[in-house]
């Protein structure tokens, strides 16, 4: 009998790194994989079995697809799951949720990121209505007129555009002109080192990893949806920035840039951490790069923030690679 408590987080890292090699030899013809089929160690078997017993259909479906190599099943019941139901709960006829789209953490922006991560299908009506409210906000003249340029560099919380670009690309909305505007803007705003930063006091030498990771994800998803090679090239520039730093190390001393990045948490919201970085780098197709190896080590972390919880102020210390001041700021 497998334990009810989740296995330690490093087991999932190991599973995600190993699934491709095992699944390619054990992929079921009809997309129904089984944990007994793979060449797993016992710890990984326990982790996958625990995921497959989840009450959330999305988690079971994603485990079969991403860890066991099966195909997505349209009858997996994702939309009826408790988490998806809660995320779509309280939606109003206009697609909003009674608060600003970016309201922490109840606005449509945050709900949509979690919904697409849970595998909500493209063109799902409630999700697309919610996405319309976020696009209306991000592309409005009032919002864009406040974007600041300092010393020739646009200072922008690009995680906002990046998350929405990824969401809309997955929801089948990539051909919307407003989505194209987000992609074009991110490409135009990219800093010389390959990232983005909203800190008006930043020197311009270093981007914010917090802002850059979602932007990279969004641009890559946009390329998958449209074939826009400019978007892919911009995403790969960001990937190289992260790889150059071995995901979380400084270039010169090799020290951990920000120990908060070693605390794994979910949902990530706009915060950078090692696990989320590896996840997005895997989507971009570079997680096998040798420069990721240290980040995927079980000893890379050692701290976990509560699920759904926020990070304490002491974990948000300022660095050249982090957005904001020594105390949490309103974004």
C-alpha positions in Angstrom: 0.0 0.0 0.0 1.4 3.4 -1.0 1.6 6.2 1.6 -1.1 8.8 1.6 1.4 11.6 2.1 3.3 12.9 -1.0 6.8 11.6 -1.5 9.6 14.1 -1.2 9.8 16.7 -4.0 13.1 15.5 -5.5 11.4 12.2 -6.5 9.2 14.1 -8.9 12.3 15.8 -10.4 13.8 12.4 -11.0 10.7 11.1 -12.5 10.3 14.0 -14.9 13.9 13.6 -16.1 13.5 9.8 -16.6 10.1 9.5 -18.1 11.1 10.1 -21.8 13.7 7.2 -21.8 11.3 4.8 -20.2 8.1 5.8 -21.9 9.5 5.6 -25.4 9.9 1.8 -24.8 6.7 1.4 -22.8 4.2 3.7 -24.5 0.8 2.0 -24.7 -1.0 1.8 -28.0 -4.1 3.5 -26.7 -2.5 6.1 -24.4 -3.2 4.2 -21.2 0.1 3.8 -19.4 0.6 2.0 -16.1 3.2 2.6 -13.5 4.2 -1.0 -13.5 5.3 -0.7 -17.2 8.2 1.7 -16.7 11.7 1.0 -15.6 11.4 3.0 -12.4 13.1 2.8 -9.1 10.9 2.2 -6.1 10.8 5.8 -4.9 9.6 7.0 -8.4 7.0 4.2 -8.5 5.6 5.5 -5.2 5.5 9.0 -6.5 3.7 8.2 -9.7 1.3 5.9 -8.0 0.5 8.7 -5.5 -0.2 11.1 -8.4 -2.4 8.5 -10.1 -4.6 8.2 -7.0 -5.2 12.0 -6.9 -8.8 13.1 -6.6 -8.1 15.7 -9.3 -8.7 14.2 -12.8 -6.2 16.7 -14.3 -3.4 15.4 -12.1 -4.1 11.8 -13.1 -4.3 12.8 -16.8 -1.1 14.8 -16.7 0.7 12.0 -14.9 -0.3 9.5 -17.6 0.6 11.9 -20.4 3.8 13.6 -19.1 5.3 10.9 -16.9 4.1 7.7 -18.4 4.0 8.7 -22.0 0.4 8.2 -22.8 -1.8 10.4 -24.9 -4.2 13.0 -23.5 -7.7 11.6 -23.2 -10.6 14.0 -24.0 -12.8 12.0 -21.6 -10.5 12.4 -18.6 -13.0 14.6 -16.8 -10.6 17.5 -16.3 -13.4 20.1 -16.3 -15.3 18.3 -13.5 -12.3 18.1 -11.2 -12.5 20.0 -7.8 -9.6 22.3 -8.6 -10.8 23.3 -12.0 -14.3 23.7 -10.7 -13.1 26.0 -8.0 -10.9 28.1 -10.4 -13.9 28.7 -12.6 -16.3 29.2 -9.7 -17.9 32.6 -9.3 -17.4 33.7 -12.9 -19.7 36.4 -14.0 -21.5 36.7 -17.4 -18.8 39.1 -18.7 -16.1 36.5 -18.1 -14.6 38.2 -15.0 -14.6 37.2 -11.4 -15.8 40.4 -9.7 -12.2 41.8 -9.3 -9.5 43.3 -11.5 -8.0 40.6 -13.8 -4.7 40.9 -11.9 -6.1 41.0 -8.4 -3.9 38.9 -6.1 -4.7 36.0 -6.3 -8.4 35.9 -7.3 -8.3 37.7 -10.7 -8.7 36.0 -14.0 -5.0 36.3 -14.8 -4.0 33.9 -12.0 -6.9 31.5 -12.5 -6.1 31.1 -16.1 -2.5 30.2 -15.6 -3.5 27.4 -13.2 -6.3 26.3 -15.6 -4.1 25.8 -18.6 -1.5 24.1 -16.4 -4.2 21.6 -15.3 -4.9 20.9 -19.0 -8.2 22.8 -19.7 -8.8 22.1 -23.4 -8.4 24.8 -26.1 -11.5 26.9 -26.8 -13.1 26.0 -23.4 -15.8 28.7 -23.4 -15.5 29.9 -19.7 -11.7 30.1 -20.0 -11.8 32.0 -23.3 -14.3 34.5 -21.8 -11.9 35.0 -18.9 -9.0 35.4 -21.3 -10.9 38.2 -23.1 -11.1 40.2 -19.9 -7.3 39.9 -19.4 -6.5 40.8 -22.9 -8.7 43.8 -22.7 -6.8 45.0 -19.7 -3.2 44.3 -20.9 -3.8 45.8 -24.4 -5.7 48.9 -23.3 -4.3 52.3 -24.0 -4.6 53.2 -20.4 -2.4 50.3 -19.4 0.2 50.6 -22.1 0.6 54.3 -21.8 2.1 53.8 -18.4 4.9 51.5 -19.6 8.2 53.2 -18.7 11.5 53.3 -20.6 14.8 54.2 -18.8 18.1 54.4 -20.5 16.7 52.9 -23.6 15.4 49.8 -21.8 11.7 49.1 -21.3 10.9 48.5 -17.6 8.1 46.1 -17.7 6.7 43.3 -15.5 6.9 41.0 -18.5 5.5 38.0 -16.4 2.1 39.6 -17.0 2.3 39.5 -20.8 4.2 36.2 -20.7 1.7 34.3 -18.7 -1.2 35.7 -20.8 0.6 34.9 -24.0 1.1 31.3 -22.9 -2.5 31.0 -21.7 -4.0 32.3 -24.9 -1.7 30.2 -27.1 -2.8 27.1 -25.3 -6.5 28.1 -25.4 -6.4 28.5 -29.2 -6.5 32.3 -29.2 -3.0 32.9 -30.8 -4.5 34.4 -33.9 -6.2 37.2 -31.9 -4.6 40.5 -32.8 -4.2 41.4 -29.2 -2.3 38.2 -28.5 0.0 39.1 -31.4 0.5 42.5 -29.9 1.7 40.9 -26.6 4.2 38.7 -28.5 5.5 41.6 -30.5 5.8 43.7 -27.4 7.8 41.1 -25.5 10.2 40.7 -28.4 10.6 44.5 -28.6 11.1 44.9 -24.9 13.7 42.1 -24.4 16.9 43.3 -22.7 20.4 42.7 -24.2 21.0 39.7 -21.8 17.9 38.0 -23.0 15.4 38.8 -20.2 13.1 41.5 -18.9 12.9 43.7 -15.8 10.4 46.1 -14.4 12.7 47.7 -11.9 13.3 51.3 -12.9 16.4 51.5 -10.7 18.1 48.5 -12.3 21.4 49.2 -14.0 20.4 47.4 -17.2 23.1 44.8 -16.9 20.9 42.1 -15.5 17.3 41.1 -16.1 14.8 39.8 -13.5 14.5 36.0 -13.5 11.0 36.5 -12.0 9.8 38.4 -15.0 11.8 36.5 -17.6 10.7 32.9 -17.0 7.0 33.5 -17.8 7.9 35.6 -20.8 10.0 32.8 -22.1 7.2 30.3 -21.6 4.7 32.6 -23.4 6.9 33.3 -26.4 7.6 29.6 -26.8 4.0 28.6 -26.6 3.2 31.3 -29.1 5.8 29.9 -31.5 4.2 26.4 -31.1 0.8 27.9 -31.9 1.8 30.1 -34.8 5.2 29.1 -36.1 6.5 32.7 -35.4 10.3 32.2 -35.5 11.0 35.5 -33.9 9.1 34.4 -30.8 11.1 31.2 -30.7 14.4 33.0 -31.1 13.5 35.4 -28.2 12.5 32.4 -26.0 15.8 30.7 -26.7 17.8 33.8 -25.8 16.1 33.7 -22.4 16.8 30.0 -22.0 20.4 30.7 -22.7 20.4 33.4 -20.0 19.1 30.8 -17.4 21.4 28.1 -18.6 24.4 30.4 -18.5 23.6 30.9 -14.8 23.1 27.1 -14.3 19.5 28.1 -13.4 20.3 29.8 -10.1 24.0 30.5 -9.8 25.9 33.8 -10.1 28.3 33.9 -13.0 31.5 35.0 -11.2 31.4 33.5 -7.7 29.1 30.6 -8.6 27.1 31.3 -5.4 23.3 30.9 -5.2 21.8 34.1 -6.4 18.8 34.1 -4.2 18.1 31.3 -1.7 14.4 31.9 -2.1 14.6 30.3 -5.5 15.4 27.0 -3.8 12.1 27.0 -1.9 9.6 25.0 -4.1 6.0 26.3 -4.0 2.8 26.0 -5.9 1.2 27.9 -7.6 4.4 29.8 -8.7 2.4 33.0 -9.6 5.2 35.4 -10.7 7.9 34.0 -8.5 11.0 32.2 -9.9 12.1 29.0 -8.3 14.3 26.0 -9.4 11.5 23.6 -10.0 9.4 26.0 -12.1 12.5 27.0 -14.1 13.3 23.3 -14.9 9.6 22.8 -15.9 9.6 25.6 -18.3 13.1 24.8 -19.6 11.9 21.3 -20.3 9.0 22.7 -22.3 11.5 24.7 -24.4 13.4 21.5 -24.9 16.7 22.3 -23.1 16.3 20.6 -19.7 18.8 18.0 -20.9 21.5 20.6 -21.1 24.4 19.7 -18.7 24.0 23.1 -17.1 20.7 22.0 -15.6 22.2 19.1 -13.8 22.9 20.9 -10.5 19.4 22.4 -10.4 17.8 18.9 -10.8 19.8 17.4 -7.9 17.8 16.4 -4.9 20.2 18.6 -2.8 19.4 21.8 -4.8 16.5 22.8 -2.7 15.8 21.9 0.9 12.9 24.3 1.5 9.3 24.3 0.5 6.8 27.1 0.8 3.2 26.0 1.7 1.0 25.1 -1.2 -1.0 28.3 -2.1 1.0 30.2 0.5 3.0 33.4 -0.1 6.7 33.8 0.6 7.9 35.5 3.7 9.5 38.9 3.4 12.9 37.5 4.3 12.8 35.3 1.2 12.3 38.3 -1.2 15.6 40.0 -0.6 16.8 42.3 -3.4 19.4 41.1 -5.9 20.3 42.2 -9.4 18.4 39.2 -10.8 15.2 39.8 -8.6 12.6 42.4 -9.1 11.8 44.9 -6.4 13.1 46.1 -3.1 14.1 44.2 0.0 10.5 44.1 1.1 7.7 42.7 -1.0 6.3 45.3 -3.3 3.0 45.7 -5.0 3.2 44.7 -8.5 
